[in-house]
Amino acid sequence: MGWIDACHGEDAAVTVAVTAEASPKSSSRPNATAPTSPPVDSMRELQSDAIKKQSAPWGHWGHIPNRYSTWLNHSNRLIPIYTFGITLDSLREEGSVYSDPKRLEKLYGNVPSDTVNPTASYFDQTDVYRLQKKAVEQGRKNIILFVFDGMDWQTTRAAAIYKSGKVGYDTGRGDVLSFQNYRGTKTDFGFFCTSPRLGGTKFDVNSQVVLGGGKDASGGFDVKRGGAYPWLEQSNSDYLIGLDRTQPHSVTDSAASAVSMTAGVKTYNGSINYTVDGEHIVPIARELQPQGFKIGVVTSVPLSHATPGAAYANNVARYDYQDIARDMVGLRSSSHRDKPLEGVDVVISGGWGEGKDKDGAQGENFAQGNPYFHQADLSAVDRKNGGKYHVAQRTEGVSGREGLMKGAEQAIREGTRFLGFYGATGGHLPFQTADGNFNPTFDAKGTETYSQADIDENPTLADMTEAALGILETSEKGFWLMVEAGDVDWANHANNLDSSIGAVLSGDAAFDTIVNWVDRNDAWDDTALIVTSDHGHFLVIDDAEVIANAGRADRQTVSAP
């Protein structure tokens, strides 16, 4: 039996009117296989037509079937989990927390309405933390948590259908993507629920105090409304996007969900390792670091975003980016004023090149400049200025991969910490589309275009993962590593299936990098790898064959002589 995870949408539904024109194609990365002329990009065309017409025979986003784009936020869906080197057997033997009122009360602080399910085969997101703890207790030296941000079962299935060019499954794990297929070690598959403890609360970002008094509903999961498995859900249900006022279970954000996975605690939406009562939470990375484990964080989005931030930092508010970044690299912050945290050993992320004059969400100590990681803080941690980190960052005219690997090799030679800082528009890596290019079309959020320099001067998520593993493997005691494919979430928020599929495939390549490293080092006896997501969105696939046809057409175009 599987786990079951639920994801939640936070805001009211939004109907999107689009008048934008499709953006021109930009070049793909160097050495990529060039399509023949004239190129066919069927998935891009499907996405463009759907946004222009606000209708698509193959699917829609939201609970209104006759409108393509009506929901831009999270959903209450159950989220898949894939494990490698470890299984879910211990959790199955223990039984789901959702079958036990006493354990539910301990988890949520109460027993959420219509949440007790004596036959529940799904578990909770906090069990991801427990799996990591158990792996350490079993003597595993390498703990890797791979988070495809925003990737639910439906998003995964869309990517698998496109990649294979066929509708190969409509239930279960699937057998197309690398993380579905890999059998080089024992592996398992299930689902869990992502509900937060509270939808929100009041806080003071300057004093880092939780004030309480949030009015949003508590979490929980009603299997009758949400479905026992994601392929059995009610796709027109208001409940799955948090709009069912008769059962208002809160929908998680990326902060609360990440804290569940990295610290095993249910908290309020927006929290970076703070309890609902205002106490600091210590995530597993900071539990392991004093034991000699090296800590690594890799993400395609800014290092101070919710998921990577929750791997290490403390903050009452997920949008206090500069202070979250300070925690990540061991500088004094608003939540650690007197004694800074130790800082992670390896961090490779987006966030480069951004600037902002003011940001009220970051409090009175906001410094004008890069909102995600201020340039003064970057300078302070650089070994060139007496800091602890060898820094590699996006540099004009320098290949992103080559610059990153050169910097990582130097950090290994000198035995130093490492910080890689990259990005393009919005601070993230360029969005890969389904066909492997970097030319996203317009969507519910607008249009992104990239210069050739944006593409050439940035590494891929797989490159970042390779560099991090090369440094972390030098640790005698072991390491804990988070890898986040953050662009899946950004694409799904924009209702852009072309970019969403590309993001899943880009993350799948990073997964290949991990298992290739483990295989090359014959390290499965020492390694526990967990692949999952933090929450879902609300893509509904109405005619999967259309997506399969697009995949076949695009593959034929790329492989044509």
Buried (B, 14 or more C-beta within 10 A) or exposed (E): BBBBBBBBBBEEBEEBEBEEEBBEBBBBBEEEEEBEEEBBBBBBBBBBBBBBEBBBEBBBBBBBBEBBBBBBBBBBBBBBBBBBBBBBEEBBEEBBBBBBEEBBEEBBBEBBBBBBBEEBBBBBBBBBBBBBBBBBEEEBBBBBBBBBBBBBBBBBBBBBBBBBBBBBBEEEBBEBBBBBEBEEBEBBBBBBBBBBBBBBBEBEBEEBEBEEEBEBBBBBBBBEBBBBBBBEBEBEBBBBBBBBEEBBBBBBBBBBBBBBBBBBBBBBBBBBBBBBEBEEBEBBBBBBBEEEBBBBBBBBBBBBBBBBBBBBBBBBBBBBBBBBBBBBBBBBBBBBEEEBBBBBBBBBBBBBBBEBEEBEEBBEEBBEBBBBBBEEBBEBBBBEEEBBBBBBBBEEEBBBBEBBBBBBBBBBEEEBBBBBBBBBBBBBBBBBBBBBBBBBBBBBBEBBBBEEEBBBBBBBBBBBBBBBBBBBBEBEEBBBBBBBBBBBBBBBBBBBBBBBBBBBBBBBBBBBBBBBBBEEEEBBEBBBBBBBBBBBBBBBBEEBEBBBBBBBBBBBBBEEE
